[in-house]
Amino acid sequence: MHTGYDNRVNAEQSSSPLYDNKVCPICLINAKDMAFGCGHQTCCECGVNLEFFPICRSTIQTRIRLY
């Protein structure tokens, strides 16, 4: 899903501990902007087609777009 906005996290932040909390754990490029019922987050591009969350293996039933 492309929104027309560039949601990629600045690579200069990669040495910061906060960077790990903002970047998608799947693609490691885009900012997290989708949350799931299990509490984990990804970017919308990665999260839109997931059936199970790859970290906790929970079935995804709820998707919440974060702004």
C-alpha positions in Angstrom: 0.0 0.0 0.0 1.6 3.3 -1.1 0.2 6.4 0.6 2.3 8.9 -1.3 4.4 9.7 1.8 7.9 8.6 2.4 7.7 6.7 5.7 11.3 5.4 5.7 13.3 5.9 8.8 16.4 8.0 8.4 19.4 5.7 8.2 21.5 8.1 10.3 19.4 7.1 13.3 20.5 3.4 13.1 23.0 3.7 15.9 20.3 5.0 18.3 18.4 2.6 20.6 15.2 4.6 19.6 15.8 3.6 16.0 15.0 -0.1 16.9 11.7 1.0 18.3 10.7 3.0 15.2 11.7 0.7 12.4 9.6 -2.1 11.0 11.0 -5.5 12.2 10.2 -7.2 8.9 11.7 -4.9 6.2 14.1 -2.9 8.5 13.5 0.2 6.3 10.1 1.8 6.9 8.8 3.3 10.0 6.2 1.4 12.1 2.8 2.7 11.2 0.5 -0.4 11.8 -0.3 -2.1 15.1 -1.9 -5.5 15.7 -4.0 -7.0 18.5 -0.9 -8.8 19.8 0.7 -5.4 20.5 3.5 -5.7 17.9 3.9 -3.2 15.1 5.1 -3.1 11.5 4.9 -0.7 8.5 1.7 -0.9 6.5 3.5 -2.3 3.4 4.6 -5.4 5.4 1.6 -5.7 7.7 -1.2 -5.5 5.1 -0.8 -9.2 3.9 0.3 -10.9 7.2 -1.9 -13.7 8.5 0.4 -14.5 11.5 2.8 -12.1 13.2 6.3 -13.5 12.5 7.7 -12.7 16.0 5.0 -14.1 18.3 3.1 -16.2 15.7 -0.3 -14.8 16.8 -3.1 -14.9 14.3 -3.7 -11.4 13.2 -7.4 -10.4 13.6 -7.0 -6.6 14.2 -5.0 -4.0 12.2 -4.8 -0.4 13.4 -3.2 2.3 11.2 -0.9 4.5 13.3 -0.4 8.2 12.3 
